[in-house]
Amino acid sequence: MFVPKRIIFEKDSLEYSMAKNILNRFKNKDGIEIIKLTSNKIKQHIPGEDLFSYYREGKKTLVVGVKKSLKFQSCKPSAHYQLPLVSGCMGQCEYCYLNTKLGDKPFVKIHVNIDDILNQAQKYIDERLPDITIFEGAATSDPVSVEPYSYSLEKAVVFFGERKNARFRFVTKYNDIDSLLDLNHNEHTEIRFSINTSSVINKYEHFTASRDKRIEASIKAIEAGYPVGFLIAPVFIYDNWKEEYHDLLLQLRKKLPNDLKFPITFEVISHRYTTTAKNIIVQVFPENELPMNDEERKFKYGQFGYGKYIYPKESLDEIKEFFMKEIEELFNNKEVKYII
Ligand code: SF4
């Protein structure tokens, strides 16, 4: 669970019950600064003279605000729309795509007007009837670490559970899902857990849940009847990578119940980076040991107009062959969505 160092309440946010609950929960806790704004000028309340320090202070900051624009971003190919419950994440993963996307806004922000957000979702659902509309809850955030006091996912899960023509999904590296287990989700919410080997987690991730805690949470979600998937990402090639990814999959296999209601899904994504991301990462994590030597990678133009450095073809083929074989051998009821 995210325990912030400072909480900034934007103008008007305290009119909402979610903000009041957050204030009541944290206002008497030692070491947590409470800032109530009469404007929405957040940046001046987060210390930091450069990207390095601003990132670290920003990551310890919770902003509570009202989502003004209710135009949802599209979220292809995994969903039709992003559901903007939360933005940002308490984690400090060196390779995280949010470093580029939210570089100047590293804080976690909870949107308290969840009723407006869900009403807007209803409009998008109605527009696409009779087709099913899918919403992604973690496109620019990991909403799980604030769930114990935002209850945003809880509201969304219940909302989508009641709607025949809508589905919800989110992905997480955290395990704070206990409050979601007894909800009437109606199998309309898919929870995906992003997992990796302990070596990768210990080396490149900071302030995320351990491998085993994520697996434990995934088993609870399966037992609560949710469709569950695993994102193995990013996959790195390093000494013993095959042994360690095998061990990861084996540990998962050992803990999975035998009577799965839904196939377990797998999405496997090899490590890649853009030049923009690399330039930010070297400032925020100057000591990082991420493999980002352009000469050792293949440059690939992406569909969004910028190129990225991916592993060369022989390595990608090896990754694909390895995961296909391992997943095929270890899991009975499964679906491999893609290995890229
Ligand atoms: Fe980024 Fe996910 Fe790590 Fe959060 S947990 S910093 S969203 S990679």
Boltz pocket constraint, residues with backbone or C-beta under 6 A from the ligand:
constraints:
  - pocket:
      binder: B
      contacts: [[A, 88], [A, 89], [A, 90], [A, 91], [A, 92], [A, 93], [A, 95], [A, 96], [A, 97], [A, 98], [A, 141], [A, 142], [A, 173], [A, 205], [A, 208]]
      max_distance: 6.0
